[in-house]
Amino acid sequence: MKKNKISKNWVNKQRRDTYVRQSKVDGYRARSAYKLIEIDEKFKIFKGGMNVIDIGAAPGSWSQYISKVVKNGKIISIDLKDMEKIKSTIQIKGDFTQEIIQNLIKKYLNSKSDVVMSDMAVNTTGIKNVDAIQTGELCKEAMIFSKEVLSDKGFFVSKIFMGSTFNEIVALGKKFFKEVKVFKPKSSRKDSKESFIICKILR
């Protein structure tokens, strides 16, 4: 009964959600596109000719936005799940945390990347602290990888959850990058513990 109630609440929340409605109008696969759009408007990240790596990309709304704004660049999208094709993107299906997948990304990239972005999150258990820690580990893994592939002036953008790993992630960001900001977009639900870390210019 409880599960039914939760899923009913979720459906009602989705119906009321202006970003869900807007995503249908704009042709985005998920409302998360607007989080990236807000990040881009605030931090002026994306422009033509860039190489961008999108980790945890499914269902693909971040890559959809990037493919509109980054003309003549290279977009590599990675996820465990299958994704419908997105024009002018290279899609890799696999576990980003495996070395074989990271090497495949580097092979496709064959130069430096301008942006590494991650919307990775674990399948939530509902235990907020556990979810925050596990998602935090994914963020750290993506950040360590970004240090290998980013150009000197590159950006790293990742979802993080407020929780016990938050300070650790920010400290790691400051160790690797000269500028580190944390930002919660308006399109991120108020009751969600998520924020985004935006790092730029490698040390």
N, C-alpha and C positions, 0 to 999 in steps of 0.2 A: 504493500500500500504506500509506504514511504517513498519508494522509488518512483511510483506513478505520480505522486504529489510533486516530487522534485522535477520530473520531466515536464509536468504540466506547467509548473512555474516557469521553467526554462522556455517553453513554447510561448507563454504569455509575454515573457520578457523580450523574446525575439520579435514578437509582433509589435510591441510598443517601441522597439529600438529604432530610432531614426536612421542610424548608420546601416542597419540591416536593410532597411527599405531603400536607402540611397545606393547601397552596393548593387541592388538589383537594377536600379535605374542606370547606373554608370557601367554596368557590366563586369563588376569585380566579383570574384568567387567567394570572397569573405569580407566581413566588415573590417578586418585587420588592415586592409589597404589604407584606411584613413589614418591609422596610427603612424604609418610610414610617411604618408603625405604631410601630416603635421610635423613630424620630425624633420622632413626635408625643408618645409617652409621655414622652420625655426633655425636650422643649422646650415641650410644651403649646401647640400651634399652632392646632389646628382647633376651631371651635365653630359653632353654628347661625347662619344668616343671613349667612355670609361669602361674599365673591366670591373665587373661586379660579381661577387660570389654570394649566393642566397642559400643559407643553410637552414634546414627545417622548413623548406619552401611550401610544401603542400598545404592547402589546395592550389596555391600559386598566386594569391592576390598581390603579394609584394613583387614578385617577378613580373606580373601584369603591369603594375605601375612603372617599374623600372624600364620595361620594354617600350613604354610610351615616351619616357623622358630621356633615356640614354640611347640616342641614335648612333649607329655605327660603332658601338662598343661590343663587348663580349659579356654575356650574362650566363653564369653557370648556376643552375638550380639543383639542390640536392635534397632528397628526402627518402625516408624508409618506404613511404607509400607511393603508389603510382599517381602520376599527375596527367591531366589532359595537356596536350601540347600547347605551348605558348610561343607565338611568333618570335623568331630571333633569340631563342634561348637554347642552351645545351642542357639537357636534363640527365641527371645521374640518379639511379635508384639504388640506395644502399645506406649502410650505417656510417654516418660521418665520422664516428669515433674510431673506425677501423683504419689502420694505416694504408691498406690497399685502396680505400676510397679517397683518402687524402692525397695519395700519390696520383690517382686518376684525375683529381681536380687540378693538381699542378701540371699534369701532362696537357690537359685541355687548355689551361691558362697560358702556358709557355712564355709568360713574361710576368711582370708584377701586377697585382690587383690594386685598384683604386679604392674599392670598398669591400669589406667583408661584413655581412649582416647575418644575424641569427635570430630567428623567432622560435628556436627550439624550446620545447617544454616536454617534460615527461608526461605520460598518461597519468592524470592526477589520481591520487589515492583518496583525496578528501581530507587527509591529515596535512594541514597547511605547512607545518614546519618541515615535514618529510619532503613534500613537493618542492618547497623552496630550496632545500639542500640539493636535491637531485637535479633540479633545473639549473641551480647555481654551478654544479659540476659541469654541465653541458656548456654553460656560458664561458667558464674558465678554459675548457677544452678548445672552444672556438676562438677565444682570445689568444691562446698560445699558438694556435695554427695561424692566426692572422699576422702574428709577428714574423712568421716565416715568409708569407706571400705578399704582404702589403708594400706598396711604394712608400717612400719616406713621408710623404704628405698625406698618406691614406687615412681613411676613416674605418673605425670598427663600431658597429651598432648592434646592440643585443638586448633582448628581453631579460630582465632580472626580476626576481620577486623579493619584496621586503621580507627579511627573515635573517636567520643566523649567519648566512654566507654573504650578506649584502656588503658589509664593510670589507670583507676579504677580497671580494671582486673589485670594489672601488680601489683598494690598495694595489691590487695587481695591475689594474688599468693605469694607475699613476706611475707604476714601475716601468711600464712599457711605453706609455704615451705622455706627451707634454701637456695635452689638454684633455680633461675628463669632466663630463657633465652628466647629471642624471635628470631625466625628464619624464613626466607622466602626461601623455596626450589627453586632451578632452575626450577623445573617442574611446579611451580606455575606461572601462566601467568603474564607477566609483567604489563599488564593493570588491573590486579586484586588487590584489596586492602587487600587481605587476607595475613596473616602471621600465624605462629603457636607459641603458648606459651608452653614451656617445663619446667615443675617444678619437682623437686625431693627432697626427704628427708623431711618428715613432721617435723614441729617444735614441 
